Amino acid sequence: MRIKELLISMAAASMLVFGAGCGDDDSNGNGDDAGDGNGNEQEPPLTEIPPEAQNCSIIGNDAPAADCAESTDEVFRFRMSNIQIPPTSNLVGFNLDCYETTARNRYGCKKVDGPGGIDNALASLTNTLKTVGGIDLNDSIGEGVTDGSINLVLVVSGYDGEGDDNCVTVTLVDGETNERLVEPVKGIIKKDGDKLVLIVALDNLPLSIPFQDQSLDLDIRKTRLEFPINEDGSGFEGGVLGGSVVWDDNQGGGLQSIVRDLLASLADSSLDFETVAPIIKNMLDLHDPEIDADPNVCSAISLGLSIDGTAVEAPPGDGDGDGDGDGDGDGDGDGDGDGDDNP
């Protein structure tokens, strides 16, 4: 299916999923915001972020120790071998906004959360696209993992090997070049039975999803990872990645930029940005105060991915994840650790 058909199907999906509530803030369908008198009245406009969502932290009580120092002593290295957007019947993700949104809550734009407040609007959208338009985003992701165009490797350093550890270093690298995709971040490991659960938060995670002759380059914000590592280090199954993709990052980027580029590539398309943008914006379910201060406005779409990983060997002569082969972590390739390219 071509991109044009994808966008048309998104329009159909939007009408199916959200059409009943479009432009209607009440539960009786008359658009007067008055409710129906049976306890389903909608919230009045918010004047501030709800207390439970104020200062929401994606890492919460699982933050690393305050004095945690970065380590280059590599212990685990995993290639992400399976990435799936789950069905709504088996939803994964996290409560990204620290608020359980119902059909009446303006915070979260009345997009109902999953069990325990899970924010994962992408799961519903993906299922609907597959049903309405025959579009399987999981197939596209799977093809990318198989052909190597999605080649993410997770490197864990500094684990002491003794149960819980409140200070490990996590690096994401390109599996082909071993170049860092993000700067190293600090995380923790919790012992849970025969698993070692790695928990880490990232401000941003880049992910390119191939789709036919296009590439959807997503910048996943406020990302949380929980990966249950096998105690023998052989890999992990059922890891969860949760995060959000903003519509407009106020710097010309975000999902809106991807949509503009896709439409620009369709020379014979009758679709324009002004037609498509409202359809996609109606799918947003997270408020991001860095994008828009108005707590009644949703600025991002939530996502949750299920991920498996397989242990892989570090490239010869390199254990620091910077791709230079010297093992000192400064990226200059001379091995002396001073960053000046002189041996």
C-alpha positions as CSV (number, residue, x, y, z in Angstrom):
1,M,0.0,0.0,0.0
2,R,1.3,3.4,-0.9
3,I,1.7,6.4,1.4
4,K,-1.3,8.1,-0.2
5,E,-3.5,5.1,0.7
6,L,-2.0,5.1,4.2
7,L,-3.1,8.7,4.8
8,I,-6.5,8.1,3.4
9,S,-6.9,5.0,5.7
10,M,-5.7,7.2,8.6
11,A,-8.6,9.5,7.9
12,A,-11.0,6.6,7.9
13,A,-9.5,5.2,11.1
14,S,-9.8,8.6,12.8
15,M,-13.5,8.8,12.0
16,L,-14.1,5.3,13.3
17,V,-12.1,5.7,16.5
18,F,-12.8,9.3,17.4
19,G,-15.7,10.4,15.2
20,A,-18.3,10.0,17.9
21,G,-16.6,12.5,20.2
22,C,-15.3,14.9,17.6
23,G,-16.2,18.4,18.5
24,D,-18.4,17.2,21.3
25,D,-17.4,17.8,24.9
26,D,-20.4,16.2,26.5
27,S,-21.8,12.7,26.9
28,N,-25.2,13.3,25.4
29,G,-23.9,14.1,21.9
30,N,-25.5,17.5,21.6
31,G,-22.2,19.5,21.8
32,D,-23.5,21.8,24.6
33,D,-20.9,20.6,27.2
34,A,-23.8,20.0,29.6
35,G,-23.7,16.3,30.0
36,D,-26.6,14.0,30.4
37,G,-27.3,14.2,34.1
38,N,-26.3,10.5,34.7
39,G,-22.9,11.2,36.2
40,N,-21.0,11.3,32.9
41,E,-20.7,15.1,32.7
42,Q,-17.4,16.3,31.2
43,E,-14.9,18.2,33.2
44,P,-14.9,22.0,32.9
45,P,-11.8,23.4,31.2
46,L,-8.7,23.0,33.4
47,T,-6.9,26.0,34.9
48,E,-3.9,24.0,35.9
49,I,-2.3,20.6,35.6
50,P,-4.0,18.1,38.0
51,P,-2.0,17.7,41.2
52,E,-1.1,14.1,40.6
53,A,0.4,15.0,37.2
54,Q,2.4,18.0,38.4
55,N,6.1,17.4,38.3
56,C,5.5,14.0,36.7
57,S,8.6,11.9,36.5
58,I,9.0,9.1,34.0
59,I,11.5,7.4,36.3
60,G,9.7,8.0,39.6
61,N,11.1,5.9,42.5
62,D,13.5,4.0,40.2
63,A,16.0,6.8,39.8
64,P,19.7,5.9,40.1
65,A,21.7,6.9,43.1
66,A,22.5,10.6,43.4
67,D,26.2,9.9,43.4
68,C,26.1,7.4,40.5
69,A,29.1,7.8,38.2
70,E,29.4,6.8,34.6
71,S,31.0,3.4,33.9
72,T,32.7,2.0,30.8
73,D,33.0,-1.5,32.3
74,E,30.7,-3.3,29.9
75,V,28.7,-6.3,31.3
76,F,25.8,-6.8,28.8
77,R,25.3,-6.1,25.1
78,F,22.0,-6.9,23.4
79,R,20.7,-6.4,19.9
80,M,17.0,-5.6,19.9
81,S,15.8,-8.6,17.9
82,N,12.0,-8.2,18.0
83,I,10.1,-4.9,18.3
84,Q,6.3,-5.0,18.4
85,I,3.4,-2.6,18.8
86,P,1.1,-4.8,21.0
87,P,-2.6,-5.4,20.4
88,T,-5.0,-3.5,22.7
89,S,-6.0,-6.8,24.3
90,N,-2.4,-7.1,25.6
91,L,-1.5,-3.5,26.1
92,V,2.0,-2.5,27.3
93,G,3.5,0.8,28.3
94,F,3.6,3.1,31.2
95,N,1.5,5.8,32.9
96,L,3.5,8.5,31.1
97,D,1.5,11.5,32.5
98,C,1.0,10.1,36.0
99,Y,-2.8,10.5,35.5
100,E,-5.5,7.9,34.7
101,T,-7.5,9.5,31.9
102,T,-11.1,8.5,31.4
103,A,-13.7,9.6,28.8
104,R,-14.6,12.6,30.8
105,N,-11.1,13.9,31.7
106,R,-9.8,16.9,29.8
107,Y,-6.3,16.1,30.9
108,G,-5.4,13.5,28.4
109,C,-8.0,14.8,26.0
110,K,-10.6,12.2,27.1
111,K,-8.6,9.4,25.4
112,V,-9.1,6.6,27.8
113,D,-6.0,5.0,29.3
114,G,-5.3,1.3,29.6
115,P,-5.2,-0.6,32.9
116,G,-3.2,1.2,35.6
117,G,-3.2,4.4,33.5
118,I,-1.1,2.9,30.6
119,D,-0.7,5.5,27.8
120,N,-0.4,3.8,24.4
121,A,-2.6,5.5,21.8
122,L,-0.4,4.0,19.1
123,A,-1.7,0.5,19.8
124,S,-5.3,1.5,19.1
125,L,-4.2,3.4,16.0
126,T,-2.1,0.5,14.7
127,N,-4.9,-2.0,15.2
128,T,-7.4,0.3,13.4
129,L,-5.0,0.9,10.5
130,K,-4.6,-2.8,10.0
131,T,-8.4,-3.4,10.1
132,V,-9.4,-0.4,8.0
133,G,-6.5,-0.1,5.6
134,G,-4.7,-3.4,5.6
135,I,-1.6,-1.5,6.9
136,D,0.6,-3.5,9.3
137,L,3.1,-1.2,11.0
138,N,4.5,-4.3,12.9
139,D,5.4,-5.8,9.5
140,S,7.3,-2.7,8.6
141,I,9.2,-2.7,11.9
142,G,9.9,-6.5,11.6
143,E,11.3,-6.0,8.1
144,G,13.5,-3.2,9.4
145,V,14.9,-5.5,12.2
146,T,15.4,-8.3,9.7
147,D,17.2,-6.3,7.0
148,G,19.2,-4.3,9.5
149,S,17.8,-0.9,8.8
150,I,16.6,-1.0,12.4
151,N,19.7,-2.1,14.2
152,L,19.6,-1.0,17.9
153,V,22.1,-2.3,20.4
154,L,21.8,-1.8,24.1
155,V,25.0,-1.7,26.2
156,V,25.0,-2.0,30.0
157,S,28.1,-1.2,32.0
158,G,29.0,-1.1,35.6
159,Y,26.7,-3.8,37.0
160,D,28.3,-5.3,40.0
161,G,26.7,-8.7,39.5
162,E,25.1,-8.9,43.0
163,G,21.3,-8.5,42.8
164,D,20.0,-5.0,43.0
165,D,22.3,-2.2,41.7
166,N,21.3,1.4,41.9
167,C,24.1,2.6,39.5
168,V,24.6,1.2,36.0
169,T,25.4,3.0,32.7
170,V,23.3,2.4,29.6
171,T,24.3,3.3,26.1
172,L,22.3,2.8,22.8
173,V,24.5,2.3,19.8
174,D,24.1,1.5,16.1
175,G,24.6,-2.2,15.7
176,E,26.5,-1.8,12.4
177,T,28.8,1.1,13.2
178,N,28.8,0.9,17.0
179,E,28.3,4.7,17.1
180,R,26.3,6.1,20.0
181,L,22.7,7.1,19.2
182,V,22.3,8.8,22.5
183,E,24.7,9.9,25.2
184,P,25.2,7.4,28.1
185,V,22.6,7.6,30.8
186,K,22.4,6.2,34.3
187,G,19.9,3.5,35.3
188,I,19.3,0.8,37.8
189,I,19.0,-3.0,37.9
190,K,16.5,-4.8,40.2
191,K,16.7,-8.5,40.9
192,D,13.3,-10.1,40.3
193,G,13.4,-13.9,40.7
194,D,15.7,-15.2,38.0
195,K,15.6,-11.9,36.0
196,L,17.6,-8.7,36.3
197,V,15.2,-5.9,35.4
198,L,17.0,-3.0,33.9
199,I,15.2,0.4,34.3
200,V,16.3,3.5,32.7
201,A,14.8,6.8,31.4
202,L,16.0,8.7,28.3
203,D,15.1,12.3,27.3
204,N,15.1,11.4,23.6
205,L,15.4,8.2,21.6
206,P,15.7,8.3,17.8
207,L,13.9,5.5,15.9
208,S,13.6,5.2,12.1
209,I,10.9,2.9,10.8
210,P,11.1,2.0,7.1
211,F,7.9,2.1,5.2
212,Q,8.1,1.1,1.6
213,D,10.3,3.8,-0.1
214,Q,10.1,6.1,2.9
215,S,11.6,6.4,6.3
216,L,9.6,7.5,9.3
217,D,12.2,9.2,11.6
218,L,10.7,9.4,15.1
219,D,12.1,11.2,18.0
220,I,10.7,9.5,21.1
221,R,10.6,11.8,24.1
222,K,10.6,11.0,27.8
223,T,11.3,7.4,27.2
224,R,11.2,4.7,29.9
225,L,12.8,1.2,29.3
226,E,12.2,-1.9,31.5
227,F,14.0,-4.9,30.2
228,P,14.0,-8.2,32.2
229,I,17.5,-9.6,31.5
230,N,18.0,-13.3,31.8
231,E,20.4,-13.9,34.8
232,D,22.9,-15.7,32.5
233,G,23.0,-12.6,30.3
234,S,21.7,-14.4,27.2
235,G,19.1,-11.8,26.4
236,F,15.7,-10.6,27.5
237,E,12.0,-11.1,26.5
238,G,9.0,-9.0,27.0
239,G,10.9,-5.7,27.6
240,V,8.8,-2.6,27.5
241,L,9.6,0.8,25.9
242,G,7.2,3.7,26.6
243,G,7.4,7.2,25.4
244,S,5.7,9.9,23.3
245,V,6.1,11.6,20.0
246,V,5.1,15.3,19.8
247,W,3.1,16.7,17.0
248,D,5.1,20.0,16.8
249,D,8.3,20.6,18.8
250,N,8.1,24.4,18.3
251,Q,11.3,24.2,16.3
252,G,9.9,23.0,13.0
253,G,10.2,19.3,13.9
254,G,8.0,16.6,15.3
255,L,5.4,14.4,13.7
256,Q,4.0,17.3,11.7
257,S,7.4,17.6,9.9
258,I,7.3,13.9,9.0
259,V,3.7,14.3,7.6
260,R,4.7,17.4,5.6
261,D,7.7,15.5,4.1
262,L,5.5,12.5,3.2
263,L,2.9,14.7,1.5
264,A,5.6,16.6,-0.4
265,S,6.8,13.3,-1.8
266,L,3.4,12.7,-3.3
267,A,3.4,14.8,-6.5
268,D,0.1,13.5,-7.7
269,S,-1.7,13.5,-4.4
270,S,-4.8,15.6,-3.8
271,L,-4.2,15.5,-0.1
272,D,-2.7,18.5,1.5
273,F,-1.3,19.2,5.0
274,E,-4.3,21.3,6.0
275,T,-6.6,18.3,5.4
276,V,-4.4,15.7,7.0
277,A,-3.1,17.6,10.1
278,P,-6.4,17.8,12.0
279,I,-7.0,14.1,11.5
280,I,-3.7,13.2,13.1
281,K,-3.9,15.9,15.8
282,N,-7.2,14.3,17.0
283,M,-5.2,11.2,17.9
284,L,-3.0,13.0,20.4
285,D,-3.5,12.0,24.0
286,L,-0.7,13.5,26.1
287,H,-0.2,17.0,27.4
288,D,3.4,18.2,27.2
289,P,4.0,21.4,29.2
290,E,7.2,22.0,27.3
291,I,5.2,22.3,24.1
292,D,2.0,24.0,25.3
293,A,1.3,25.4,28.7
294,D,-2.5,25.0,28.4
295,P,-3.4,21.8,30.4
296,N,-6.4,21.3,28.2
297,V,-4.3,20.7,25.1
298,C,-2.7,17.4,24.0
299,S,0.6,17.9,22.2
300,A,1.9,14.3,21.8
301,I,0.8,10.7,21.0
302,S,1.7,8.0,23.5
303,L,3.3,4.7,22.5
304,G,4.4,1.5,24.1
305,L,6.5,-1.2,22.4
306,S,7.3,-4.8,23.4
307,I,10.9,-5.6,22.8
308,D,13.1,-8.8,22.9
309,G,16.9,-8.7,22.8
310,T,19.6,-11.2,22.1
311,A,23.1,-11.1,23.5
312,V,25.8,-10.1,21.0
313,E,29.6,-9.6,21.2
314,A,31.3,-6.2,21.4
315,P,33.3,-5.3,18.4
316,P,37.0,-6.3,18.7
317,G,39.0,-3.8,20.7
318,D,36.1,-1.7,21.7
319,G,34.3,-1.7,25.0
320,D,33.2,1.9,25.4
321,G,30.4,2.2,22.8
322,D,31.8,5.3,21.0
323,G,33.0,3.3,18.0
324,D,36.6,4.5,18.0
325,G,38.2,1.2,19.1
326,D,40.4,2.6,21.8
327,G,38.4,1.7,24.9
328,D,38.9,5.1,26.7
329,G,35.5,6.6,25.9
330,D,36.8,10.0,24.5
331,G,36.1,9.2,20.9
332,D,39.5,10.3,19.6
333,G,41.0,6.8,18.8
334,D,44.4,7.3,20.4
335,G,43.7,5.3,23.6
336,D,45.2,7.8,26.0
337,G,41.9,9.2,27.3
338,D,42.8,12.9,26.9
339,G,40.7,13.6,23.8
340,D,43.6,15.2,21.8
341,D,44.3,12.5,19.2
342,N,47.9,12.2,20.4
343,P,49.1,8.8,21.6
